Amino acid sequence: MRAGELAGWLTAAGVPGAAVSVDAEVERTWCVRPVPGQDEGWEVFWCERGGRFEWTRFDDESAACFSLFGRLVWARLAGSA
């Protein structure tokens, strides 16, 4: 999965695509983007009040996207139970 496909996959799974920002820090969203200033690596984090929470770094784009997808779909399913 590529970052540009993530919102579409989330929407198909019933998670609002607006819950995720690709390539930019957006307040009160999950962000997935390449690690700034480096040729390799992707980061995933929750952005709120200028802070980065539950920050995780991945070696590649696909791993970052699948991790975030799994987290958000699991949260949706767990919340609907």
ABEGO torsion letter per residue (X at the ends): XBAAAAAAAAAAAGBBAAABBBGBBBBGBBBBBBBBGBABEBBBBBBBGGBBBGBBBBABAAAAAAAAAAAAAAAAAAAAX
